Amino acid sequence: MIDPRFVLVGAALSMLGSSWYALLTLRGVVRPNRVSWFLWSAAPAVAFGAQISDGVGLAAVTTLAVGLGPFLIFCASFVNPSSYWRVSRFDLWCGVGAVIALLLWLALDNPVLAVLTAVAADAIGGIPTVVKAWRQPDTERGFVYLLGTANGTIALLSLPVLDVTTVAFPLYLLLLGLTMCSVVSIRGRRFHTRDHYPAPTKRIRNAHPPSRPTRSNRPTHPLPHHGSADSSVRARAGNRR
């Protein structure tokens, strides 16, 4: 266990990564999925409220920072049209599932269930971004997720008491950060390798067959047709007679 005040360092690292990602969004370098980043700002807000009601303490600051950063990124995605990422039907269904999980927190007056449903909502909302990073790794940067991993690790090490309400969200942040860093790193290398070294094309035999050679003994001038009246030929024949 480390000093609980270290959670402030983790929260600062998380905000640093989110601010940098928001700046890249404004420049059009990255293209965040709005469904994920909206839910990544809403679900931590629910978890933060549940932790405050359960008297978690400084560890709740980590959850608050995790929610504020994505909210900045979500707002930044509306500024630059180059940062737009098309939301698919799959993304919307993930958003519906996450909203249902958040509504369960409102129906269940239990801090433990609230944290679990908030983590579930956050995880469901993150699926579209994981899929996007797998398919288009060039639209993501792993730095923000690496700092989120550091935030979750510091929060876990600073917990004075280990229970569901205190461990669930930092552990989830750690796993999410490791997953995203791995996907962006591995898929990013393959993506750039494929661009710089394209696969060789299949060789096709006789794709361009040589043209048919012309006959060298063909006369350059056409011979007179049989029965044609050629005055010069007849004149020479008359002289011989």
C-alpha angles and dihedrals in degrees: 000000000000131000109297089227088072087080086078088061090051091049090050091051091050092050090047092055093045092048091051091048090049089053090052088050091055089051093049094241094122130031112211122204104242094209092059097042094047092051091043087060097042100045095052089050089058092046091048091054091048092050092049091051089050093049097243095156127196093001088072089066088071090057092047092052090048089056099045095052096056090046089059090049092048091054092045091056090069095055103064117043089205089067093060117123118191112244111225130206089256090057091051092051090052088051091051091051091050092049090051089053090051091050089054088061089057091050096046115063095203125111094211094052090043092057092045093049090046091052090047091050091049092049094048090048090052095057094084091055093047090051091046092050090051094051100034109021091167089071092063139059122209096210095085092050091047090057089047088055090052089050093053092046093051091047092053093048092049097052112118092194126033114216138128097273094051101037103039101074100038090048090050091050090052093051094043093050093049091048095050094044091052094047095047093045099045098038092041092058092049091046094054093042090054091051096049097039109037119194114266115256121242114262114239118206118228092004089154108025116202117262119258111269118241121239112258095205095057109117116250093220122047117249117242114266119256110273096020118143108240109178096198094055093048092049092055090049091053093053092053090056 
